[in-house]
């Protein structure tokens, strides 16, 4: 609408205008961390196949490099080898993990992790929940139960609910995010698989339609390939270079 009022703008000006609009959209959503305790709790949620468990390990590594003391909670007790997978990432990051036997009640594992986090003087517990289709009401209800257990055990928890979203899913990501927002109270998004050809344009729609900030972006398979999201770098990559670079 603004461009149409100034028809003298050329293609270059139009491109700059669109870039500015996208930057404004991405920079608008805010979620300030409300924490009145020494132990923060972060729930990591998402559908199957988004790289959620891998992202949990990368988060622990990133926070450790920032001087924090993370503890991983392996609350995905249903997927085959899920606990072993996240345990491998915990070893790579050099952080502690609380785990249980396959088939255990995820809420009980979360409770144990909270107790361990306090005892070991950790300052953040990052919880790997089971991947679940947003269309499965039973699994989504279970996620709601985990959230209630966390809120009951730690004041103000969960302090963050991060949804891991595959950058290649396109607009279906909006449907997924809306469902998780309703059930789990998502406060931010981690956009993965931006190291391929995906531009991750779904981030714009998520920020504009749902008001959710993008917290981090995954740009590779390595443990250090998770970066804090910056709207400026993202817009530059979206309109310029074909991928976001870790260099």
N, C-alpha and C positions, 0 to 999 in steps of 0.2 A: 504493500500500500504506500509506503514512503517513497519507494522507487518510482511508482507510477505518477506521483505528484511532481517528480523531477525527471521528465522524460529525456532530458539532455545527457543523463549519465550513460557512459559507455560500458562495454563489457567488463572492463577492469574495475570500474567503480561498483558495478553490480556485484561482482565477486567479493570485493572488500566489504560491501554492505551485508552480504549473506554471512561472511565470516564473523563479522561483528555481532550479528543476531545470534548465531550459534554460540559464540563465546558468552553472550549475556545469558542465554538459556542454561548453559552448563554451570555457570558461576552462581546462579541464583539459589538453588536448593542448599539449605544449611541445616546442620544437626549438631548442636553443641553437646559435647559429652557431659552428662550430668552425673557426677560421681561424688559421693560423700563417704567413701570407704577406701581403705588401702588396697582392696582387691577388686579389680574390675573383671567382669564376665562378658565374653563375646561369643555369641552364637553364630555359627556359620551354617547357612542353609542353602538349598538349591535342588534342582532336579538332577537325575542321574546323568553322568557323562559330561558334566561341565568342568571337571577338574577341581572339584570342591576339596577332596582330601589332600590333593597335592598343594592346593592353595593354603590349607591350614598349616602345613609344614613351612611354606614360604613366609606366611605371616609371622610364625614363631621366629624364624631366622631374621626377618626384617626388624621385629621389635627387639630382639636380642642385640642387634647391632646399634639400636637406638638407646641401649642401656637399660632396657626393661628386663624383667625376669618372668618369662612366660612358662606356662604349664599347659600341655595339650591334654584334652579329655577325649578319649576315643569312644564317643557315644553312638557310633554306627556299629551296632552289634549284630546286624542282620545280613549285610552283604558279605559274601564269601571273601575272605582275605582282607577285609577292610581294615581290621585292627592291625594286622601285620603291615599293611601299606603305610598307615599313618605312623606306626612305630618306627618304620624305616626312615621316614622324614624327620621324626623327632631325633633319631640318632644323628642324622646329617646336620641338623640344626644345633645339636648338643643341648637339648632341653629335656626336662622330665616329662613323663607321660603317665596318665592314669588310665588303666584299661581293665576289661573284665572278660569273662568267657563269652563265646558266641551265643547269642540268644538271650543274654541277660537283659533286664529292664534298663533301657537307656537312661531313664530318670534316676535310677539308683547309682549309675556310673557318674552322672552329673553331680549327685550329692557327694559321692566319695571324692570327686575332683575338687569340689569346693573345700572340703575338710583338709585335703592334702595341700591345696594352694595356700591356705592359712598357715598350716604347720611348717611348710617349707619356705615361708616368707616370699612367695611369688607375688607379683603385682598384677598379673593378668592371666586368666584362664580362658583358653580358646577351645571351644567345644565343636568337634566334628560330628555333625548329625548325619543320619542316613539320608542319602539322596532319595527324593520322592517325587513322583509325578504330581503336578498341581491339581490334576483331575481326580486323584485318589483321596476321597474325603476321610477315610479311616487313617491313612498315614498323615494327612495334614492335621487331624485331630490329635494324633500322638505328638506331633511337633508342638501343638498348643500346650499339651501336658508338660513337656520338657520346659517350656517357657515358664509355666506356672511354678514348677519346682524351683527353678533358678530364682524367680522373684521372691519366693517364700524364704529361701535360705540366705540370700545376700541382699542387703538394702539397696534399692534402686536398680537391681539387676533384672534382665540383662542390660548392660550399659550400651551395648551395640548389638544389632542383629544384622549381619552382613550376608547378603545374598550373592552367591557366585553365579554369574550369567555368562554363557557362551556367546562371544561376540558374533558368531556366525549364524545365530538362530533368526536374526531379523526381527520382524515385528511381533512374532510369537513370543518374544521375550517380554513384551508389555503384558500379555495375558498371564504369563508365569509370575512376573513381578507383582502384579496386582493381587493375585491369589495369596502369595507369600506375605504380602503387606497386610492383608486382612487377617491372616491366621497368626503370623509370627511377629507382626509389628516391625517389619524390616526398616532399618534406619539408614542403610547405605548399600551400595552395589560394588562388587568386584567384577570387572569385565576381563574375561580370560580369552586366550587364543588370538591375541592381537598381533602375534608374530607371523601369521600367515597372510593371506590376501584380504581377510576381512577388514573392513573399515570401522566396524563397530558403531555404525550410525544409530543403532538402537539406543545408545546412550543419550542421544538428544531427546528422543521421545520419552524415555524414562524420567529424565530431569524435568521435562516440560509437563507431561501428563500426570505423573505421579509425585513430582516434587522430591524425588530421591537423589541424593548426591552420589556421584561416582567416587568411591574411596581409593581404590587401587586398580591397576591394570596389570594383567599377566602378559609378558612379552617373550616367553621362552620356557624351556623345560628345566633350566637350572634353578637351583635353590635361591639364587639372588635375582631371579627374573620376575620379581614382583615390585612394581614401582608405585609410589604415591601418585595419585591422579592430579594432574594440573591442567585446567581447561586450556591454557595457552598452548602447551605442548601438543595436546590432543587436536586442537583446531589446526595447528600447523601441519600435523601429520595427515589430518583428514583432507585438507585442501592442497597439500604439497607433496611431501615424500610418501612413498607407498606403505611405509610401516613405521611404528614407533621404535626407536632404537635405544638400546641400553647404553650405548656409548654417547 
